[in-house]
Amino acid sequence: MTIHEIPGSEILVSIGIITISATISAIIARVFRQPLILAYILAGIIIGPYGLQIIINEKIIETLAMLGMALLLFMVGLELNLNRLRDVTRVSIGCGLGQIIVTFVFGYLLATAMNFNSVHSFYIAFALTISSTMVVIKLLSDREELETLHGKIVLGTLLVQDITTIIVLSALPKIEMLNIDFFINSLVAGIGIVGMAIITNRYIAPIILNFITKSVELLLLFAISWCFIFSLIAAILKFSIAIGAFLAGVSLATSPYNVEIIARVRSLRDFFSTIFFVSLGMEVPLMPTLMWQALVFALFVLIGNVLIMMIITEFFGYGKRTAFLTGLSLAQISEFSLIIANEGLNLGHINQDIFSLIAFVAIISITGSTYFITHSDGIYRFMIPILNLFHMGRKTQILERIPKNIKDHVILFGCHRMGSIIAKTLQMSRKKFIVVDINPEIVKSLMRQNINTIYGDISDNEILERINIKDAKIVISTIPNKNDNIFLLSEVRRLNPSAIVFTTANHLNDALELYKNGADYVILPNMLGGEKISEILGYRINRSEIEKLKRRHILQLEDLMRMEFLLSQDNKSIMRCVCSLGDRINI
């Protein structure tokens, strides 16, 4: 008896081959610093029926892809945190919806011009609109840019895109009816999904979770079962199982046990999402005739999406650096593009050629955007002359409050959290200082407080000239970007060698490099906590002093939270929140 004669052995062998090929491809990709999703898709192309034909059973491929997609979307739903939009709500929603609409329209026109029919053009255009949450978060996290201004805008935009994608997925069975009913049904389906998630989360899931959370095994089994139950309900209701899986995750997203569930399911998700992307690769035929079309669409994503996001981001009042880096981070199509295409293939809306075309675009754009994000600082500096030409003649809102002929002053770059504490100290000590920040909302807030400030970028020579850096006494940068700080040090040492310069770094090697480039002191946030505790232990050891320190720290944290909250609200909401927080502090 051979192994293939053993019942169920074929799917076991297939999973084994997929896992081994994915591992080898991932190791190669890691050596060459390429995205893992690209490696998984290429592995599938190689071992699939259009490559070496190691796995040719289409039913097995389809089943594994469907299982991986369900668990992937279940985790996306679990991690759907609307609080990410709080700091940049307006620009995130504006960028997300604006980019989807503009990119879709131009993508649809481009596809139509290339002689694709309306349904095929719809799938291609929508695939081009959504960016990869997995790729972007991974790369920005590696660069420690998730908490930067452009990082927050990117996260918010991705969240809007993901929600829109789920609504479109729910409407795919009705896509052939491209009329007002199609859009109404899509809207109703989206509202229904959110409503079901809210009701389930509030009244059903908490009862079950409170009973089973003491057992790790039960928690994992419950999470997987919950995913399959909702997928089954979605299938019965003629929806995609992707909708059911996403709905299952959303219904548990705000649970107190959300973190534990994510921790238990993540490894399983990673394994089956790997199988999903390899399975997608197995469905991609090697067709050179599609390559020129894929290249055109990929260039549209890599160049057109950057321009579209730049224009929309600047429309909301952000500068060229934030706008450019935001656009650069979103210059790829998503894993959801492949999910949409796969669903369309299963529904018979598109053929294998269209699916392959979208997969080729994904491979090209994900690879290109990886280099974009990895080398974003260098690309931005190289593009500054072109970006300046792009802005020439455009009227921009002036956000600054700078006294004339200021000298012997302190210049503070960045006024978020650590920077706001420094600014408050400078204000209390009545020192002359100017704040430079890239967030227009922070600058507006400082202007309302009559604090000298200017909206601008640390690497903009024009800004450095306007704040009179050649006559400054102290320069402080709370921005942890090493390249930006090296640029600042070179300019300060060239224009004002006697100035005292403080910079910030997140890593020891970066701090040492900044010292070599002329920094007088490098702030390491991760070490400040230890230094502060050491200081407290040195002279505050009695209970009463510790209590005073605690109360002062709580008030300081509340001040920071109040500032962050106020920046995200409109003027009417600001007044209500100020009154509420003021009453709380008085109590």
Residue pairs with C-beta under 8 A, 6 or more apart in sequence:
3 9
3 13
4 10
4 13
10 57
10 60
11 60
11 63
11 64
14 55
14 57
14 60
14 64
15 64
15 275
17 47
17 54
17 55
18 43
18 44
18 47
18 55
18 64
18 274
18 275
18 278
18 279
19 271
19 274
19 275
21 43
21 44
21 46
21 47
21 278
22 39
22 40
22 43
22 274
22 275
22 278
24 43
25 39
25 40
25 42
25 43
25 46
26 36
26 39
26 40
28 39
29 35
29 36
29 38
29 39
30 36
33 370
33 374
34 367
34 370
35 135
35 138
35 139
35 366
35 367
35 370
37 132
37 134
37 135
37 277
37 335
37 366
38 363
38 366
38 367
38 370
40 274
40 277
40 278
40 281
41 277
41 278
41 280
41 281
41 284
41 359
41 362
41 363
42 281
42 363
43 278
43 281
44 277
44 278
44 279
44 280
44 281
44 282
44 283
44 284
45 51
45 281
45 282
45 284
45 286
46 52
46 281
47 54
47 55
47 278
47 282
48 54
48 55
48 56
48 61
48 281
48 282
48 283
48 284
49 55
49 56
49 58
49 282
50 282
50 284
50 285
50 286
51 282
51 286
55 61
55 282
61 279
61 282
61 283
62 279
62 346
64 275
64 276
64 279
65 275
65 276
65 279
65 280
65 283
65 342
66 241
67 272
67 275
67 276
68 272
68 273
68 274
68 275
68 276
68 277
68 279
69 241
69 242
69 245
69 276
69 339
69 342
70 227
70 228
70 231
70 241
70 242
70 244
70 245
71 227
71 245
71 265
71 268
71 269
71 272
71 273
72 245
72 269
72 272
72 273
72 276
72 335
72 339
73 166
73 242
73 245
73 246
73 249
73 339
74 223
74 227
74 245
74 246
74 248
74 249
74 265
74 269
75 249
75 262
75 265
75 266
75 269
75 273
76 133
76 162
76 246
76 249
77 197
77 245
77 246
77 247
77 248
77 249
77 250
77 251
77 252
77 253
78 249
78 250
78 252
78 253
78 258
78 261
78 262
78 265
79 249
79 253
79 262
80 159
80 162
80 163
80 249
80 250
80 253
81 159
81 253
82 159
84 152
84 155
84 156
84 159
85 92
85 93
85 156
85 159
85 160
86 565
86 568
87 152
87 564
87 567
87 568
88 149
88 152
88 153
88 156
88 568
89 156
89 568
90 316
91 153
91 156
91 313
91 316
91 318
92 152
92 153
92 155
92 156
92 157
92 159
92 160
93 156
93 160
94 312
94 315
94 316
95 153
95 156
95 157
95 160
95 309
95 312
95 313
95 316
95 326
96 156
96 157
96 158
96 159
96 160
96 161
96 164
97 160
97 164
98 312
98 315
99 129
99 157
99 161
99 305
99 308
99 309
99 312
99 330
100 129
100 130
100 160
100 161
100 164
102 308
102 312
103 125
103 128
103 129
103 304
103 305
103 308
104 125
104 126
104 128
104 129
105 125
106 300
106 304
106 308
107 124
107 125
107 126
107 128
107 129
107 297
107 300
108 121
108 122
108 124
108 125
110 125
110 296
110 297
110 300
111 120
111 121
111 124
111 125
111 297
112 118
112 121
114 293
114 296
116 124
116 354
118 178
119 175
119 176
119 178
119 349
119 350
120 350
120 354
122 175
122 178
123 340
123 341
123 344
123 349
123 350
123 354
123 358
124 297
124 354
124 357
124 358
126 168
126 337
126 340
127 333
127 337
127 340
127 341
127 358
127 361
128 297
128 300
128 301
128 305
128 333
128 337
128 361
129 161
130 161
130 162
130 164
130 165
130 333
130 334
130 336
130 337
131 157
131 158
131 161
131 305
131 329
131 330
131 331
131 332
131 333
131 334
132 332
132 333
132 334
132 335
132 336
132 366
132 369
133 158
133 161
133 162
133 334
133 335
133 336
134 335
135 332
135 335
135 366
135 369
135 370
136 154
136 158
136 329
136 330
136 332
136 373
137 146
137 155
137 158
139 329
139 370
139 373
139 374
140 146
140 151
140 154
140 329
140 373
143 373
143 374
143 376
144 480
144 506
145 151
146 152
146 155
149 318
149 322
149 438
149 439
150 321
150 322
150 325
150 326
150 329
151 329
153 313
153 318
153 322
153 326
154 326
154 329
154 330
157 309
157 326
157 330
158 330
161 334
161 336
162 336
163 190
165 334
165 336
165 340
166 190
166 193
166 242
166 243
166 246
167 186
167 187
167 189
167 190
167 193
168 186
168 340
169 240
169 242
169 243
169 246
169 339
169 340
169 343
170 186
170 189
170 190
170 193
170 239
170 240
170 243
171 182
171 185
171 186
171 189
172 240
172 340
172 343
172 344
172 347
172 349
173 238
173 239
173 240
173 347
174 181
174 182
174 185
174 186
175 182
175 344
175 349
176 349
189 239
189 243
193 243
193 246
193 247
193 250
194 250
196 247
196 251
197 247
197 250
197 251
197 253
200 251
201 250
201 251
201 252
201 253
201 254
201 255
205 226
205 251
205 252
205 255
206 255
208 222
209 219
209 222
209 255
209 256
209 257
212 218
212 219
212 222
213 219
213 257
213 260
216 264
219 257
219 260
219 261
219 264
220 264
220 265
220 268
223 252
223 261
223 264
223 265
224 265
224 268
226 248
226 251
226 252
227 244
227 245
227 248
227 249
229 248
230 244
230 245
230 247
230 248
230 251
231 241
231 244
231 245
231 248
232 244
233 244
234 240
234 241
234 242
234 243
234 244
234 245
234 247
235 241
235 244
240 343
242 339
242 343
252 258
252 261
255 261
277 335
277 338
280 338
280 342
280 359
281 359
283 342
283 345
283 352
283 355
283 356
283 359
284 355
284 356
284 359
284 360
285 352
285 356
287 353
287 356
290 353
290 356
290 357
290 360
291 360
293 357
294 357
294 360
294 361
294 364
295 364
297 357
297 361
298 360
298 361
298 364
298 365
298 368
301 331
301 332
301 333
301 361
301 365
302 331
302 332
302 364
302 365
302 368
302 369
302 372
303 331
305 327
305 330
305 331
306 324
306 327
306 328
306 330
306 331
307 327
308 327
309 323
309 326
309 327
309 330
310 320
310 323
310 324
310 326
310 327
311 323
313 322
313 323
313 326
313 327
314 320
314 323
317 397
317 440
318 326
318 438
318 439
318 440
319 438
319 440
319 455
319 456
319 457
320 387
320 388
320 390
320 391
320 457
321 380
321 438
321 457
321 459
321 460
322 438
324 380
324 383
324 387
325 376
325 380
328 369
328 372
328 373
328 376
328 379
328 380
329 369
329 372
329 373
329 376
330 369
331 365
331 368
331 369
331 372
332 362
332 365
332 366
332 368
332 369
333 358
333 361
333 362
333 365
333 366
334 362
335 362
337 358
337 361
337 362
338 358
338 359
338 362
341 350
341 354
341 355
341 358
341 359
342 355
344 350
344 354
344 355
345 351
345 352
345 354
345 355
372 379
377 481
377 483
377 484
378 483
380 459
381 459
397 440
399 440
399 443
399 444
399 447
399 453
399 454
399 455
400 443
400 453
400 454
400 455
400 466
401 446
401 447
401 450
401 451
401 452
401 453
401 454
402 434
402 452
402 453
402 454
402 466
402 467
403 452
405 468
406 432
406 434
406 452
406 468
406 471
407 468
407 471
408 432
408 471
408 472
408 473
409 431
409 432
409 433
409 434
409 468
409 471
409 472
409 473
410 426
410 431
410 432
410 433
410 434
410 472
410 473
410 474
410 475
410 476
411 433
411 434
411 436
411 467
411 469
411 472
411 474
411 475
411 476
412 419
412 422
412 423
412 426
412 433
412 434
412 435
412 436
412 476
412 478
413 419
413 436
413 437
413 458
413 475
413 476
413 477
413 478
413 479
413 488
414 436
414 437
414 458
414 477
414 478
414 479
415 423
415 435
415 437
415 442
415 446
415 453
415 478
416 437
416 439
416 442
416 478
417 560
418 478
418 504
418 523
418 525
419 435
419 437
419 478
420 560
420 563
421 556
421 560
422 476
422 478
423 433
423 435
423 446
423 451
424 559
426 433
427 433
427 451
432 452
433 452
434 452
434 453
434 454
434 467
435 443
435 446
435 451
435 452
435 453
435 454
436 453
436 454
436 456
436 458
436 463
436 467
437 443
437 446
437 453
437 455
437 456
438 455
438 456
438 457
438 458
439 567
440 455
441 567
441 568
442 567
443 453
443 454
443 455
445 563
445 566
445 567
446 453
447 453
454 463
454 466
454 467
456 462
456 463
456 466
457 463
458 477
458 479
458 481
458 484
458 485
458 487
458 488
459 484
459 487
459 488
461 491
464 491
464 495
469 475
469 491
469 492
469 495
469 496
469 499
470 495
470 496
471 496
472 492
472 496
472 499
473 499
473 500
474 499
474 500
474 501
474 502
475 488
475 492
475 499
475 500
475 501
475 502
476 501
476 502
477 484
477 485
477 488
477 501
477 502
477 503
477 504
478 504
478 523
479 485
479 504
480 504
480 505
480 506
480 510
480 525
482 505
482 510
482 513
482 514
485 503
485 504
485 505
485 514
485 517
485 519
486 513
486 514
486 517
488 501
488 503
489 501
489 503
489 514
489 517
489 518
489 519
490 517
490 518
492 499
492 501
492 518
493 518
500 520
501 518
501 519
501 520
501 521
502 519
502 520
502 521
502 522
502 523
503 514
503 519
503 521
503 522
503 523
504 522
504 523
504 524
504 525
505 511
505 514
505 522
505 523
505 524
506 524
506 525
506 526
508 524
511 522
511 524
514 522
515 522
536 546
536 549
540 546
540 549
555 585
558 581
558 584
558 585
562 577
562 578
562 581
565 577
566 574
566 577
566 578
569 577
